Amino acid sequence: MKLAIVGYGNVGRALARLLRQKRREFPFTITGIHTLRHGTAVDPAGLPDDAPLGPRAGSSEEFLDAAGADIAVELTTLNPSDGEPAISHIRAAFRRGMHVVTANKGPIAHACAELREEAARAGVGLRFESAVMDGAPVFNLWRHTMPGVKVLGFTGALNSTSKVVIETMERGGSFEEGLAEARAMGITEADGAFDIEGWDSAAKTAALANALMDAHTTPQQVATRGITRLTPERLQEMARQGKTVRLISRARRSGSRLSLRVRAEVLDRWDILAAAPGTSNVILFHTDLMGTFGTVSIEPGVEQTAYGVFSDLVDVSRLKRPV
Ligand SMILES: NC(=O)c1ccc[n+]([C@@H]2O[C@H](COP(=O)([O-])OP(=O)(O)OC[C@H]3O[C@@H](n4cnc5c(N)ncnc54)[C@H](OP(=O)(O)O)[C@@H]3O)[C@@H](O)[C@H]2O)c1
């Protein structure tokens, strides 16, 4: 199947490497790459590996028309305030009868129900596994397993950058050094403030609530406080008492009320939400039939984000009808 990639940064490039690695078994062809400042490359017959980017297409619509792909892969920068322009990119792809795979949580955090409906009307698939916890099954877990189980809530340590910053400060480094370390790993949002002020976690919380709990919410409706007030001294003092801090997302439904929040919480070092090192993420689902269970991803990097996109591409390429 032919792919048009909108956004070619850390994740887009990692995806291109993965597609090359798995080409024999999974013969996807990239027919277009479109960026904001670095230009565009298009060849409906398939771009060569490491194709240079030329002049930028006039618009994302013009790009999608030229690329003539079956699947649009939306990998542009997160905008937690309204999910744009990614939402418009996705709609433009639907109008052209293209499936959409995205790692961008903005659209799911702001317009999950609408986009799912529009995809169904257009007869195409919409997948977004890497929007939360990279390629570890979170959304597709519920798509493909757990029939009849209802999600009543979730608790997660979902932001890798804040963990890297906290661990750097526990070792005596500064806040800025921690952020620089996370940025060098390619895991930080283009605007690192989104990670440390909690907006990345709020967008993930809203996306999870929308996709798994029919919430119709937005990141702005998640009560959010980040880690900006932490200091190395405070963290080292807590470490001496066997404690640490994690940016925790919580969702809980009671009756018709859904409460969503993101907070820097003090946890015992052995707490399941705190114990995994570095970039590791944990989510626990609270359910009606399966009690509490979860998914853990140990030290994921951008290759695992690319894998989540890849697994979605394989999934939509097998669709006979939209689901
Ligand atoms: N990195 C991770 O570990 C990770 C994990 C999970 C999810 N994600 C999500 O994946 C997405 C991509 O992340 P990333 O780390 O690859 O970001 P990135 O390195 O900042 O790359 C973003 C890309 O999007 C392009 N872009 C931005 N606005 C655009 C527009 N209006 N039209 C066309 N292209 C546009 C940029 O163009 P230029 O190159 O010209 O600037 C760049 O190529 C984000 O939504 C992020 O939240 C990332």
The ligand as a Gaussian input file, in Angstrom:
#p B3LYP/6-31G(d) Opt

LIG

0 1
 N        8.948000      11.448000      19.573000
 C        8.278000      10.576000      20.302000
 O        8.872000       9.813000      21.066000
 C        6.775000      10.482000      20.193000
 C        6.094000       9.476000      20.896000
 C        4.700000       9.342000      20.738000
 C        4.013000      10.241000      19.947000
 N        4.696000      11.257000      19.310000
 C        3.938000      12.179000      18.474000
 O        4.344000      12.040000      17.119000
 C        4.261000      13.292000      16.448000
 C        5.603000      13.597000      15.793000
 O        6.606000      13.641000      16.799000
 P        8.132000      13.926000      16.399000
 O        8.927000      13.679000      17.632000
 O        8.478000      13.234000      15.122000
 O        8.040000      15.513000      16.125000
 P        9.123000      16.423000      15.388000
 O       10.468000      15.742000      15.386000
 O        9.010000      17.783000      15.976000
 O        8.612000      16.457000      13.859000
 C        7.396000      17.052000      13.504000
 C        7.316000      17.101000      11.993000
 O        6.067000      17.695000      11.627000
 C        6.289000      18.666000      10.625000
 N        5.193000      19.645000      10.672000
 C        4.824000      20.452000      11.692000
 N        3.747000      21.190000      11.350000
 C        3.425000      20.825000      10.076000
 C        2.446000      21.232000       9.152000
 N        1.543000      22.168000       9.468000
 N        2.429000      20.665000       7.909000
 C        3.340000      19.714000       7.573000
 N        4.315000      19.277000       8.418000
 C        4.350000      19.834000       9.653000
 C        7.650000      19.244000      10.941000
 O        8.180000      19.892000       9.806000
 P        9.692000      20.503000       9.786000
 O       10.595000      19.294000       9.758000
 O        9.785000      21.259000       8.538000
 O        9.802000      21.285000      11.044000
 C        8.401000      17.946000      11.312000
 O        8.850000      17.299000      10.132000
 C        3.853000      14.342000      17.515000
 O        2.477000      14.590000      17.402000
 C        4.174000      13.650000      18.827000
 O        3.298000      14.063000      19.879000
 C        6.043000      11.371000      19.404000

